[in-house]
């Protein structure tokens, strides 16, 4: 039971981490956009300089977004692999448990069969002795 709780905790932690990472990325993008817009609006520059600055900032923002997406992708892959491994571990535990249960049931059936056979022999022996006597 404790191992099952551990697997559930891992899944919950993965979900919370992904949600927090997504929120942080979203706030980073919003904050960066607002900061860039305010900086451009209050900068005393000519139109061509302003357009050039906008292009540079847009390219920088694009590059940062790609880098953040790559980091998020790598983290997601790690969590997917961990979940996949955990699923395999759970499957192994279930398979081993089922195998042990099967062995135990087989042993119990054999014991019951032996008891029934013994009872049948005693009943036959008693019936035979009653006919003779």
Secondary structure, 3 states (H helix, E strand, C coil): CHHHHHHHHHHHHHHHHHHHHHHHHHHHHHHHHHHHHHHHHHCCCCHHHHHHHHHHHHHHHHHHHHHHHHHHHHHHHHHHHHHHHHHHHHHHHHHHHHHHHHHHHHHHHHHHHHHHHHHHHHHHHHHHHHHHC
